[in-house]
Structures are given as C-alpha cells and as structure tokens.
C-alpha cells in the first residue's frame, strides 16, 4: 500500500480495508451527458445507437438493425398503452 494510505490508516481500529483503484474513462462528446440530465430527455434510438457504437466501433448500427429496433420499440410502446 502507498505510504500516504498507510499513514491515514495508522492508529485506526480497522478490521478490513478494501482499496480499489478506479481510472476515469474519457467520454467522447456523443456519449457525454450531464449528471442532471432527465430520463425523459433520453431517446431509446439514441441510447441504442450509442451502445452499439461503443460495442462495435464504426458508424453505428446497420440500417436493418436500426429498423428492427424501431419496430420493436413501436410494438413495446403499443403493448404498454394497451395495459
């Protein structure tokens, strides 16, 4: 452990200490969102495209996959209105 952490723990009654190093991930402008962003502002098509691009770097999902997602979205929203 780094000396700075050991100094901070010195004299403390500790049973278990767990340290985890976390590195901030750089976000590109397309995926960066304000922490105060409302869920109502999220559009499912944009979230799908961003997640697809993150998993498969490139220009986004193929047109047929985007159409299939849009159709699924329409069907699930229609089912939600019937309930």
C-alpha positions in Angstrom: 0.0 0.0 0.0 1.2 3.5 -0.7 2.7 5.3 2.4 0.0 8.0 2.2 -2.7 5.4 2.7 -0.9 3.7 5.4 -0.4 7.0 7.3 -4.1 7.7 7.0 -4.9 4.3 8.5 -2.4 4.4 11.3 -4.0 4.2 14.7 -7.4 3.4 13.3 -9.3 0.4 14.6 -9.9 -1.4 11.3 -10.9 -5.0 10.7 -11.0 -5.0 6.9 -9.8 -2.5 4.4 -10.6 -2.7 0.7 -9.0 -0.4 -1.7 -10.0 -0.2 -5.3 -8.2 1.9 -8.0 -10.6 3.5 -10.4 -9.5 5.3 -13.5 -11.8 7.9 -15.1 -12.8 6.9 -18.6 -12.7 9.5 -21.2 -16.1 10.1 -22.8 -16.5 11.4 -26.3 -18.8 14.3 -26.9 -21.5 12.0 -28.3 -21.8 9.9 -25.2 -21.1 12.6 -22.5 -24.2 13.6 -20.6 -24.8 16.0 -17.8 -25.4 14.2 -14.5 -28.5 16.3 -14.2 -29.9 15.0 -17.5 -33.5 13.9 -17.1 -34.5 10.4 -18.1 -37.4 12.0 -20.0 -34.7 13.5 -22.3 -33.3 10.1 -23.3 -34.4 8.8 -26.7 -34.3 5.0 -26.9 -33.0 5.1 -30.5 -30.0 7.3 -29.5 -29.2 5.1 -26.5 -29.3 2.0 -28.7 -27.0 3.7 -31.3 -24.6 4.9 -28.7 -24.4 1.4 -27.0 -24.0 -0.3 -30.4 -21.2 2.1 -31.4 -19.4 1.6 -28.1 -19.6 -2.2 -28.5 -18.9 -2.2 -32.3 -16.9 0.9 -33.2 -17.9 2.5 -36.5 -20.7 4.4 -38.0 -23.5 3.0 -35.8 -25.9 0.1 -36.2 -26.7 -1.2 -39.7 -29.9 0.2 -41.2 -31.7 -3.2 -41.0 -30.8 -3.5 -37.3 -31.9 0.1 -36.6 -35.2 -0.6 -38.3 -35.7 -3.8 -36.3 -35.1 -1.9 -33.1 -37.5 0.9 -34.1 -40.2 -1.8 -34.9 -39.6 -3.4 -31.5 -39.8 -0.1 -29.8 -43.2 0.7 -31.5 -44.5 -2.7 -30.5 -43.5 -2.4 -26.9 -44.9 1.1 -26.6 -48.2 -0.1 -28.1 -48.3 -3.0 -25.6 -47.7 -0.6 -22.8 -50.6 1.6 -23.9 -52.9 -1.5 -24.0 -52.2 -2.4 -20.4 
